Amino acid sequence: MNGQKKQFPTTPTPASRLNLAHVVRRTTALGPGDVRSAVWFQGCPLACPGCISPEWQTFKPSMQPTPQELTDWFLQDPDVHALTLSGGEPTHQSEAAAEFLRLVRQKREISVICFSGYTYEHLLSSPPAPGVDALLAQVDVLVDGPFRRELADTTQGLRGSSNQNIIYLTNRIPAGSLEKVERKVEIHIHEDSAVMVGIPRPAVLSAFHRALAAPRMGSQRSTP
């Protein structure tokens, strides 16, 4: 996206389309090593207290590309070989998300990290939507479990709270690497909003909200 918002359809569309809260083409804040893209899904029923992205919990129409349109957007940058899915809750759009990843991998070798508020065991035993198994088959690392504010982990790694598990489903990303990755955030500025990308420490998040509450600042969004 390189500093500009990507424009996708926002009107109600068939289930074959994704429903996305936000996309970022280049970030280094949500995974180790490679420059990656990040895709946030709109809608999550879990409503975890202290959720970093409460405005993305609502199931409402937002950016709605087809899997092929999102694939074309991702492939425009030849240097990006990693992808992070977050939200919202990606598994509620498992079929379309799995198709997007399948299409990307037809053209490029990538690694995929997926955040879910559901535990891995819950996704396997009581999938919240059709196609969860197909999505997990395309994911290399799953960061699972609901965010728990009282267990917030503020030091390092890609877990927002210590109850969450980092589950390595393939060997594309070395086991143990996400527990050790340095935690950092990026601020992406747009014409009418600012987006914090990453998993911030509480003091950083508070400072971000205070800054955006100052006069003449636009809307705010912050998200892992």
N, C-alpha and C positions, 0 to 999 in steps of 0.2 A: 504493500500500500504506500510505503515511502512518504508518509506525512499527509496523505490525502485519504478521505473516507472513500471506501469502495461502494459504488451504487449498485444495488441489486433490487429486484422487485420487492415491494412492501405490501402489495394488496393480497387478500386471501388467495391461497393457491392450493393445488392438490397435495396429497401427502407425499408425492414423489419429490417434492421440493424440500430443502432444508429450511429451517427457521432460525436465523442467526442474530445474536445480539451485537456482535462486533467481529472484525477480522483485522489482523495485523500481519503484514507480509514479512517483516524482518524484526526479530527480537532475539536477544541472548539471555533473557531473564527467566525463561520457563523450561530450562533444560541445559544439560552440559554440552560443551564443545560447540557443535555446529550452530551456525545461524539458522534460526527456524522461523516458520510461520506459526501463528496461533489463531484458532477459531473458537469463539465462544457461542454456545447454543442458548437460544432464548427459551426460558421456562424451566422451573424446577419446583416440585411439590414439597420438598423437605423443609424449607424455611428454617434453616439452622440459625439459632440466635447468634448474632454477631457476624452473619454472612457478609463477606466483603462486597458482594454484588447484589443487594436486595432488589434493585430495579430490574434485574434480569431473571427474577423468579417467576414473574407473571407469564402465563401462556397467552401471548398476544402476537399478532403478526408483526414481524420485524423484517430484516433483510431475508429474502427468500429465493436464493439461487437453486438451480438444479444441481445435482452432483457434478454434471459435466461442466456447468458454468463455473462452479467453485474450483474444479480441477484446472480449467483453463486459466483462472486467476492465479492459482498457486504456481503453475508451471511457467508463468511469465518471467519469473526470476530464476535463472539457471544456477545460482549459487546456493539456493535453499534446498537442503537435503534432510530436514527434520521438521516435525510438526507436533504441536501440542493442541489437544482438544480439551476444552473446559466449559464453564457455563456460569449459570444455568446447569442443566444436566444432560450431557451428551447421549446417554443411553436411552432417553425417551425419543430419540430420533435415530435409533440404531440402524435401521434398514438403509436410510439415505446416507448416513455417515459411513457405513461399511461400503456402500457403492462408491462414494467419493474416494475413499482410500484405495479401493480396488482399481479405480480408473487412474489415480496418480501412479500407482505402482506398475501399471502397464507401461508407463513412460519413464519412470525414475525410481531408483532405489532410495527409500527414505526410512527414517526411524520415527516411531509414533509413541508419544506419551499421552495418556488419557486420564483426566481427573473424573472421579465419580463420587457422589455422596452416598452411594450404596456400597456395601461391602461386596467383595468378590463372591463370597458364598451366597449372598442374596441374589446377585446377578445370575448365578448359575441355577439356583433352586427356584427362584420366583422372579424371572425377568420382568422388568416393568414395561416392556414394549416388545413387539416382534423384532427379531433380527439381532438380539443381543449377542447370541453366539457368533453370528457372522462378524459383528463389530469386534468382539474380543479376539477373533482369529486374525484381525488386521492390526491389533495393538501390540506393541512391544513391551511397554511398561504401563501398568495400571496403578494409579494412586487412589486408594479406595477409602470409603468411610465418611461419615458426616463430620463437618467441622464442629468442634467443641471448644467454645471460647475459654473455658476453664483449663483446657489442656493445650492452649496455644503454644506452639513451639517457635521461639523467637530467635533461634541461633543460626542454624544452617539447614540445608536440605530442602526438598520440595514438599514437605508435609506442612500443612497449615496448623495441625494440632497432632499431639503425640499418639492419639488413638488410631490415626490413619496408617495404613500399610502401603509399602512400595513393593509391588509384585512384578517380578520380571517374568514375562510370558515367553520371551524369545531371548536369544543371545546377541541381538543387534546392539543393545546397550549393555555394557558390562555390569554384572551384578554388583551392587554396593555403591555404584557411582552417584546415584541420585540422593543417597543419604549424606554424601560428603560435598555435594556441589555448593558453591558459595551462593548465599541468598542475596539477591539484588532486585531492584525495581527500576523500571524506566517510566518516564512521563511522556506520553505522546500527545502533542498539542494539535487540536483541530480548530476550525473557525469558531465553533460554538460549544466546544467541550474539551475536556482533558481526560485522558485515560491513563490510569496507573496500571502497568503491566508487571506482574510478578507477585511474590508473596511478601508483603511488607511487614516489618516489625510494627507493633502497635503505635510506637511513638512516631514512626514515619507516616503511617496512615492518618493519625490525628493531625499531623502537620499539613498533610495534603488537603484534608477537608477544611482546615482553617484557612489555608491559602485560597481555596476556591470559594470560600464564603466571603472573601473580601469584595468590596464594591467593584462592579463592572466585570466580574468574572462570569463565565458561562456555566453550563451544566457540568456535573462531575460524575465520573465513573471510575471505579477502582476494582480490579479483578485479578485473581490468580490465573 
